Amino acid sequence: MQHLQAKNLLSAEKSLLTSSQICESDLLVLNELVDSFKNALKVAEEAKVLIIFFLESWILLNHISKK
């Protein structure tokens, strides 16, 4: 989808939902929905890793500063 390639996520979501309402069994639309879901999971996992890294770093710095 052009919207996903242009990083316009709002337009991509609107387009995919509209397309899926028009034809629920369209394989191309279903494939795009699956790809979008996989991308969302990947971003969520990366964000979780960043949060864990930040917390571990903050705890370490806090521990060092008390010494």
N, C-alpha and C positions, 0 to 999 in steps of 0.2 A: 504494500500500500504506500502511496506517495506520502501520506500524512505521517506515517511511522518513520519513513526515511528522512523526512524533514524535521523530525522530532516534535511535531505538532500533535501531542498526545490527545488533547481534547477533541480535535477534529477527527483523529483516527478512531477514537472511541465512538463518537457520534456516527461516523460512517459505518463502522462495523455493526453497531446495534441496529441501525436502519436497514442495512443489508440483510442481517439475520432475521429481521421482522418480515422483510419482503419474501425471502425464501429460506426457510429454516434448514433445508436439507442441501443447500449449495455447498459442495465440498471445498471450494476456494474460500468461502467465507468462514467455514468451520476451521479450515487450516490456519487462516489469519487469526482467528480467535484463540486457537491453541498456541500459536506463536506469541501472541500478545501476553497470554497467561504465563508462558514460560519466561518471557522477558521480565514480567512483573515479579515472578518468583526469584529470578536472578538478582534483580535490583534490591529486593527485600533481603536476600541473603547477604549481599555486599554491605548493605546498611547495617545489618546485625553484626557483621564482622567488624565494621568501623566502630560501632558503639562499644563492643567488647574491648577492642584495642584502646579506645579512649578511656574506658573505666579502669582497665588494668594499668595504663600509664598514669592516670590520676592517683590511683592507690599507691603505686610505686613512688611517685613524686611526693605524695603526702607522707609516706613512711620515711623517705630520705630526709625530708625537711624537719622531721621530729628528732632526728639524731643530732 
